[in-house]
Amino acid sequence: MENRTQNISEQLFMLLNLGREISTTTNLDMILKILGDTARDILKADRCSIFIYDEEHNELWTRMAHGVDEIRVSADVGVVGKAALSKEVQIVIDAYKDFRFHQAVDLQTGYVTKNILAVPLLNYENKTIGVFQALNKKEGTFDNIDAELLILIGNYASVSLENALLYERLQRSQIKLINKLSEAAEFKDSETSAHTKRVGLYTQLIAKELGKDAYYCNLIKLTSPMHDIGKIGISDEILLKPGKLSEEEFNVMKNHSEIGYKILYEKDDEILRMAAQIALEHHEKYDGSGYPKGLSKEEISLAGRITAVADVFDALTSQRPYKKAWSFEEAISFIKQSAGSHFDPAVVDAFLKNIEEFLQIKQKYQD
């Protein structure tokens, strides 16, 4: 009785500490690791896993798992599949004698499963979003008290996962909307969706060469294709004119930078802030002779300086109704000569180091 009371006291302490630890971080993977570690310690299990349920493909995959990188299984088989689809707790006393157990994962990982506790993770609509699994209790087997404890810990996981999945869905929707905005500008212009695709890939390459992290590289790849969104505010008479623009017409055309900024800018949205900045600054020049504000050097954002090189290279090497395409050699020579005047020399260097990749992208995504 004394050992049981001591054990309950330890469990309560760990549960209280769990709440404090989770409240200090917003990183989903860190939260899930804390939950997995806590469940393993409270239940005295060998290892724990948190699966996400992919309803579209009827699969479960581990977002967090002790001892393995990732496990992906059909929801139609195994104990976690049973927990996911039935929305009921599954307790397995002897895995290899239980019809619910699917041996394929053990064969794949080399692990020997003895007993299992699996708890479904449900959202506010009572839909399955995942499964919390504990394996191989160190003393005895899992019981109903263990199940209640894992359900309690699983409630934290359900809330964290639901918020993260909602954020990811919103982000995917935002990306689709951003791509549609880019395409909207192309309906008004002679440029193509291939141009915006190439510019995104070019800017990603340059940013990577400059040592920016993966998050920044992906962000600029997503946002740089919107650099000319402001052209939807320019009249067709000017935008589609086959010949050279008059000075007055060119002054009107230059307004597309500020129009794009006004369309895109959103203070509380990092993606739209960068997109707006690129739209505003991609015609600025390193020596201060560009437009719309005559910014120079580091006054121009790095994203703006990178996009300037990517956009000009692609524009020069693309045929348009009002001009022929330059050869790659001519375009590269122009960008080299414009380092320090039109372009940031460091960005030009990064461009030149990746020129083979630029040419591959140009050939792969043709107009």
C-alpha positions as CSV (number, residue, x, y, z in Angstrom):
1,M,0.0,0.0,0.0
2,E,2.9,2.4,0.9
3,N,4.6,1.7,-2.5
4,R,1.3,2.4,-4.3
5,T,0.8,5.6,-2.5
6,Q,4.4,6.7,-3.2
7,N,3.9,5.8,-6.9
8,I,0.7,7.9,-7.1
9,S,2.5,10.8,-5.5
10,E,5.3,10.6,-8.0
11,Q,2.7,10.4,-10.9
12,L,0.9,13.5,-9.6
13,F,4.2,15.4,-9.3
14,M,5.1,14.5,-12.9
15,L,1.6,15.5,-14.2
16,L,1.9,18.9,-12.4
17,N,5.4,19.4,-13.8
18,L,4.1,18.4,-17.3
19,G,1.7,21.4,-17.3
20,R,4.5,23.8,-16.3
21,E,6.9,22.5,-19.0
22,I,4.3,22.6,-21.8
23,S,3.3,26.2,-20.9
24,T,6.9,27.4,-21.6
25,T,7.1,26.3,-25.2
26,T,5.1,26.7,-28.4
27,N,7.2,24.3,-30.6
28,L,5.0,21.3,-31.4
29,D,7.8,18.8,-31.7
30,M,9.2,19.9,-28.4
31,I,5.7,19.6,-26.8
32,L,5.2,16.1,-28.2
33,K,8.6,15.0,-27.0
34,I,7.8,16.3,-23.5
35,L,4.5,14.4,-23.6
36,G,6.1,11.2,-24.8
37,D,8.9,11.4,-22.2
38,T,6.4,12.1,-19.4
39,A,4.0,9.3,-20.5
40,R,7.0,6.9,-20.6
41,D,8.1,7.8,-17.1
42,I,4.6,7.9,-15.5
43,L,3.6,4.6,-17.0
44,K,7.0,3.0,-16.5
45,A,7.0,2.0,-20.2
46,D,10.0,1.2,-22.4
47,R,8.9,3.7,-25.1
48,C,6.0,5.8,-26.4
49,S,4.9,7.0,-29.8
50,I,2.4,9.7,-30.9
51,F,0.8,8.9,-34.2
52,I,-1.0,11.4,-36.5
53,Y,-4.0,10.0,-38.4
54,D,-4.0,10.8,-42.1
55,E,-7.6,10.4,-43.0
56,E,-7.1,11.0,-46.8
57,H,-4.7,8.0,-47.1
58,N,-6.1,6.1,-44.1
59,E,-2.6,5.9,-42.6
60,L,-1.0,6.6,-39.2
61,W,2.5,8.0,-39.0
62,T,4.7,8.9,-36.0
63,R,5.2,12.6,-35.3
64,M,7.1,11.6,-32.1
65,A,8.5,8.1,-31.4
66,H,11.2,6.8,-29.0
67,G,13.8,4.7,-30.6
68,V,12.8,5.1,-34.3
69,D,12.7,7.9,-36.9
70,E,9.3,7.3,-38.3
71,I,6.7,4.5,-38.5
72,R,3.9,4.7,-41.1
73,V,1.2,2.0,-41.0
74,S,-2.3,1.5,-42.5
75,A,-5.1,2.3,-40.1
76,D,-6.8,-1.0,-41.2
77,V,-4.3,-3.1,-39.2
78,G,-2.6,-3.2,-35.9
79,V,-3.4,-1.9,-32.4
80,V,-3.0,1.8,-33.2
81,G,-5.2,1.3,-36.2
82,K,-7.9,-0.3,-34.0
83,A,-7.6,2.6,-31.5
84,A,-7.9,5.2,-34.3
85,L,-10.9,3.7,-36.1
86,S,-12.8,2.5,-33.1
87,K,-12.0,5.6,-31.0
88,E,-11.5,3.2,-28.0
89,V,-8.6,2.5,-25.7
90,Q,-6.7,-0.7,-26.6
91,I,-4.9,-2.8,-24.0
92,V,-2.8,-5.7,-25.2
93,I,-1.5,-8.1,-22.5
94,D,0.6,-10.4,-24.8
95,A,1.2,-8.9,-28.2
96,Y,2.2,-12.0,-30.1
97,K,-0.9,-13.9,-28.9
98,D,-3.3,-11.0,-29.7
99,F,-5.1,-10.9,-33.0
100,R,-5.0,-7.1,-33.0
101,F,-1.2,-7.0,-33.1
102,H,0.5,-6.4,-36.5
103,Q,4.0,-7.9,-36.4
104,A,5.3,-6.1,-39.5
105,V,6.6,-3.1,-37.5
106,D,8.6,-5.3,-35.2
107,L,10.1,-7.1,-38.3
108,Q,11.0,-3.7,-39.8
109,T,12.5,-2.2,-36.6
110,G,13.9,-5.2,-34.9
111,Y,12.0,-4.3,-31.7
112,V,10.2,-7.0,-29.7
113,T,6.8,-5.8,-28.5
114,K,5.4,-7.5,-25.4
115,N,2.4,-5.4,-24.3
116,I,0.7,-2.3,-25.6
117,L,-1.5,0.5,-24.4
118,A,-3.0,2.7,-27.2
119,V,-5.3,5.7,-26.6
120,P,-7.1,7.5,-29.4
121,L,-6.6,11.3,-29.7
122,L,-9.8,13.1,-30.5
123,N,-10.6,16.6,-31.5
124,Y,-13.5,18.8,-30.4
125,E,-15.7,17.2,-33.0
126,N,-14.9,13.8,-31.6
127,K,-12.9,12.9,-34.8
128,T,-9.7,10.9,-34.5
129,I,-6.6,13.0,-35.1
130,G,-4.0,10.5,-33.8
131,V,-3.1,7.8,-31.3
132,F,-0.9,7.8,-28.2
133,Q,0.8,4.5,-27.8
134,A,3.0,3.1,-24.9
135,L,4.9,-0.2,-25.3
136,N,6.4,-2.8,-22.9
137,K,5.6,-1.8,-19.3
138,K,8.7,-2.6,-17.3
139,E,6.8,-4.3,-14.5
140,G,3.7,-6.3,-15.2
141,T,1.2,-5.2,-17.9
142,F,-0.8,-2.0,-18.6
143,D,-4.1,-1.7,-16.8
144,N,-7.1,0.6,-16.6
145,I,-5.3,3.0,-14.3
146,D,-2.5,3.3,-16.9
147,A,-5.1,4.0,-19.5
148,E,-6.7,6.8,-17.5
149,L,-3.3,8.4,-17.0
150,L,-2.4,8.2,-20.7
151,I,-5.9,9.6,-21.6
152,L,-5.1,12.5,-19.3
153,I,-1.7,13.1,-20.9
154,G,-3.3,12.5,-24.4
155,N,-5.6,15.4,-23.8
156,Y,-2.6,17.8,-23.9
157,A,-1.5,16.0,-27.1
158,S,-4.9,16.4,-28.7
159,V,-5.1,20.1,-28.1
160,S,-1.5,20.6,-29.4
161,L,-2.0,18.5,-32.5
162,E,-5.3,20.0,-33.4
163,N,-3.9,23.5,-33.2
164,A,-0.8,22.5,-35.2
165,L,-2.9,20.7,-37.9
166,L,-5.2,23.7,-38.1
167,Y,-2.3,26.0,-38.5
168,E,-0.8,23.7,-41.3
169,R,-4.2,23.6,-43.1
170,L,-4.4,27.4,-42.9
171,Q,-0.8,27.7,-44.2
172,R,-1.6,25.4,-47.1
173,S,-4.7,27.5,-47.9
174,Q,-2.6,30.7,-47.7
175,I,0.0,29.2,-50.1
176,K,-2.7,28.3,-52.6
177,L,-4.2,31.8,-52.3
178,I,-0.7,33.4,-52.8
179,N,-0.2,31.3,-56.0
180,K,-3.6,32.4,-57.3
181,L,-2.6,36.0,-56.7
182,S,0.6,35.5,-58.7
183,E,-1.5,33.9,-61.5
184,A,-3.9,36.8,-61.4
185,A,-1.1,39.2,-62.3
186,E,-0.1,37.0,-65.2
187,F,-3.5,37.2,-66.8
188,K,-2.8,41.0,-67.2
189,D,0.8,40.6,-68.3
190,S,2.7,38.8,-71.1
191,E,4.7,37.0,-68.4
192,T,3.9,33.3,-67.7
193,S,3.4,31.2,-64.6
194,A,6.8,29.6,-65.6
195,H,8.4,33.0,-65.0
196,T,7.1,33.3,-61.4
197,K,8.0,29.6,-60.7
198,R,11.5,30.2,-61.9
199,V,12.0,33.3,-59.9
200,G,10.9,31.5,-56.8
201,L,13.4,28.7,-57.4
202,Y,16.2,31.2,-58.3
203,T,15.7,33.2,-55.1
204,Q,15.7,30.0,-53.0
205,L,19.1,29.0,-54.5
206,I,20.7,32.4,-53.9
207,A,19.4,32.6,-50.4
208,K,20.8,29.2,-49.6
209,E,24.2,30.2,-51.1
210,L,24.2,33.3,-48.9
211,G,23.9,31.0,-45.8
212,K,20.3,31.7,-45.0
213,D,18.5,28.9,-43.1
214,A,15.9,26.6,-44.6
215,Y,13.0,28.5,-43.2
216,Y,14.1,31.8,-44.9
217,C,14.9,30.0,-48.1
218,N,11.4,28.4,-48.3
219,L,9.9,31.8,-47.3
220,I,11.5,33.7,-50.2
221,K,10.7,30.9,-52.6
222,L,7.1,31.3,-51.7
223,T,6.9,35.1,-51.7
224,S,9.2,36.2,-54.5
225,P,6.8,35.0,-57.3
226,M,4.4,37.8,-56.2
227,H,6.9,40.6,-57.0
228,D,4.7,41.9,-59.9
229,I,1.3,41.4,-58.4
230,G,0.8,45.2,-58.6
231,K,0.6,45.0,-62.3
232,I,-3.1,44.1,-61.9
233,G,-3.5,47.8,-61.2
234,I,-1.9,49.0,-64.4
235,S,-4.1,49.6,-67.5
236,D,-3.9,47.1,-70.4
237,E,-3.1,49.9,-72.8
238,I,0.3,50.4,-71.0
239,L,0.9,46.8,-69.7
240,L,0.3,45.1,-73.1
241,K,1.9,47.8,-75.3
242,P,4.2,45.9,-77.8
243,G,6.7,48.7,-78.2
244,K,8.8,50.8,-75.9
245,L,6.9,52.8,-73.3
246,S,7.0,56.6,-73.4
247,E,8.4,58.4,-70.3
248,E,4.9,59.2,-69.1
249,E,3.8,55.6,-69.6
250,F,6.9,54.2,-67.8
251,N,6.2,56.5,-64.9
252,V,2.7,55.0,-64.7
253,M,4.2,51.5,-65.0
254,K,6.5,52.1,-62.1
255,N,3.5,52.5,-59.8
256,H,3.1,48.7,-59.8
257,S,5.7,48.4,-57.1
258,E,3.7,50.5,-54.6
259,I,0.4,49.0,-55.8
260,G,1.7,45.5,-55.1
261,Y,2.9,46.6,-51.6
262,K,-0.5,47.9,-50.7
263,I,-2.3,44.8,-52.0
264,L,0.0,42.4,-50.0
265,Y,1.1,44.1,-46.8
266,E,-0.3,42.7,-43.7
267,K,1.4,43.7,-40.4
268,D,0.7,40.4,-38.5
269,D,1.5,38.0,-41.3
270,E,5.2,37.2,-42.0
271,I,4.6,35.7,-45.4
272,L,2.6,38.7,-46.7
273,R,5.1,41.2,-45.1
274,M,8.0,39.7,-47.0
275,A,5.9,39.4,-50.2
276,A,4.9,43.1,-49.9
277,Q,8.5,44.1,-49.3
278,I,9.7,42.3,-52.4
279,A,6.9,43.8,-54.5
280,L,8.0,47.3,-53.3
281,E,11.7,46.9,-53.6
282,H,12.6,44.5,-56.5
283,H,13.2,47.5,-58.8
284,E,15.4,49.3,-56.3
285,K,19.1,49.4,-57.3
286,Y,22.2,49.0,-55.1
287,D,23.5,52.4,-56.1
288,G,20.2,54.2,-55.2
289,S,19.1,54.9,-58.8
290,G,16.1,52.5,-58.7
291,Y,12.4,53.1,-57.9
292,P,10.1,53.7,-56.2
293,K,12.0,55.2,-53.2
294,G,15.6,55.4,-54.5
295,L,16.9,53.1,-51.7
296,S,20.5,51.9,-51.8
297,K,22.7,49.1,-50.4
298,E,21.4,47.6,-47.1
299,E,18.4,50.1,-47.2
300,I,17.0,47.5,-49.6
301,S,15.9,44.3,-47.8
302,L,18.0,41.2,-48.6
303,A,14.8,39.6,-50.1
304,G,14.5,42.6,-52.4
305,R,18.1,42.5,-53.5
306,I,17.9,38.7,-54.1
307,T,14.7,39.0,-56.1
308,A,16.2,41.8,-58.3
309,V,18.9,39.5,-59.6
310,A,16.6,36.5,-60.1
311,D,13.9,38.6,-61.8
312,V,16.3,40.5,-64.2
313,F,18.1,37.3,-65.2
314,D,14.8,35.6,-66.1
315,A,13.4,38.6,-67.8
316,L,16.5,39.0,-70.0
317,T,16.6,35.4,-71.0
318,S,12.8,35.2,-71.8
319,Q,11.2,36.3,-75.1
320,R,8.4,38.8,-74.8
321,P,6.2,40.5,-77.5
322,Y,8.3,43.6,-77.2
323,K,11.8,42.0,-77.1
324,K,13.8,38.9,-78.1
325,A,15.4,36.7,-75.5
326,W,19.1,37.3,-74.6
327,S,21.5,34.4,-74.6
328,F,22.5,33.0,-71.2
329,E,26.0,34.4,-71.8
330,E,24.7,37.9,-72.5
331,A,22.5,37.9,-69.4
332,I,25.3,36.6,-67.2
333,S,27.7,39.2,-68.5
334,F,25.1,42.0,-67.9
335,I,24.6,40.9,-64.3
336,K,28.3,40.7,-63.7
337,Q,28.8,44.2,-65.0
338,S,25.9,45.5,-62.9
339,A,27.3,44.3,-59.6
340,G,27.8,47.3,-57.4
341,S,25.5,49.5,-59.4
342,H,22.2,47.7,-60.1
343,F,22.9,44.6,-58.0
344,D,24.3,43.8,-54.6
345,P,27.8,42.3,-55.3
346,A,27.3,39.5,-52.7
347,V,24.1,38.5,-54.3
348,V,25.7,38.5,-57.7
349,D,28.5,36.2,-56.4
350,A,25.9,33.8,-55.0
351,F,24.1,33.9,-58.4
352,L,27.3,33.1,-60.3
353,K,28.2,30.2,-58.0
354,N,24.8,28.6,-58.8
355,I,24.6,29.4,-62.5
356,E,24.5,25.8,-63.6
357,E,21.4,25.2,-61.4
358,F,19.9,28.4,-62.8
359,L,20.2,27.1,-66.3
360,Q,18.7,23.7,-65.4
361,I,15.7,25.5,-63.8
362,K,15.3,27.6,-66.9
363,Q,15.3,24.6,-69.2
364,K,13.0,22.6,-66.9
365,Y,10.3,25.3,-66.5
366,Q,10.1,26.8,-70.0
367,D,7.4,29.3,-71.2
